[in-house]
Amino acid sequence: MTMRLIDETRYDEQMRATVLPALAACCEEGWMTPAKAAGLPDLDVPGRLHYLCYDAARFDDLREDGATATFRGVAVISYGFTENARKYSELIWYLLLDGYSVCVLEHRGHGFSARDVDDPSVVWIDDWRRYVADLAKFAETVASQYAGERPMVLYGHSMGGGIGAALLENHPTLFDKAVLSCPMIAPVTAGIPNMVAAAAAEAVCGMGFGKSRVVGQKRFSDQLDMTAYRGASEARVRWYHRQRCETPEYRTNAASYQWVREALRLSRSILDPRACAHIETPIQLFQAGRDVWVLNEPENLFVRRVRDGGGQVRFERFPDSVHEIFSMPNAVLEDYYGRIFAFLDGSMDVLGGDEGAVA
């Protein structure tokens, strides 16, 4: 794919005038009943899960240049902790331009999906397996309808990448290819080793405080501190911050103790060598050298264990990137998206070269 990125100097203007109206015109909004997760009790108030699906054929009809893309299938996006579907508007735009329909499920406790705590800033989940079961049901029952006879691929970032990795282990044939961008194979736990944080989270949850906001975690503020995003594209960061300011449902910002407990349980499950050996889907994994939200070494270990189990993983490291590689300036994104589409479209063999060396 020849990529023409959105101009950073006119980013907000192009998103408002071109990208968002086009996405809205080819979008179908829907709601899904949560999955019945094996071994898990039914929730007292299950609620419904919100999703957005973008149809490639309808998008082509809107193109002013008259161009049409070869239909390639459907891409399912599994996004990160406290995020929402709107954040991925730019990626959705590029996927549509390349011929993919796109489906995004808003994870439980995020966006417009069902929530289980009174504090709208807090994310809580009773068991990480619920995330995986919901995403698998969404892919099987909703996204598959957009794929037809074409491939279904996965893009997972951060927490969504961790959920995606677990899904690939438990549903080895569901997706044809998967991109895991800075996946949460293991989270950063405030300078505390994961094992210590896990024990502490288990203890706090055992005392009945699982739905409480983790000490030090804050509610959303409309005052943007750019120091946390040094090196990223300021235009992209400010645009997304405005979306959160304008939409109350996008202001989730903090972890509960039970979410931390489940994130660490998820990590242990993903890294089990027996689970890694179940993966059949070819994976492209991206790592950010300046990541402060997920740990690099567990990503490296995951890659090694999947390969040891016979799986195919292409590993790519962006040493100077922040956690959200898709928030970087265009000079970085041109390479990042180029690699993604080369992998998805088949012009890059997943096992080409040295597979991408890991430490």
Protein Blocks (a to p, Z undefined) as FASTA:
>chain_A
ZZddddfklmmmmmmmmmmmmmmmmcccddddddddehiacdfblopaddddddfklmmm
mpmnlpacddfbjcdddddehiafklmmmmmmmmmmnopacdddddehiajbccfbfblk
bccdfbfklmmmmmmmmmmmmmmmmnmmaccddddehjlmmmmmmmmmmmmmlpmbdcde
hiafbcceehiafklmmmmmmmmmmnopmmpccehiacddfbdcfklmgoiafklmmmmm
mmmmmmmklmgcbdcfklmmmmmmmmmmmmpmklmmmpmbdcdddddfkbckbcfklmmm
mmmmmmmnopacdddddfkbcfblmlmcfklmmmmmmmmmmmmnopacfkgcjloaaZZ
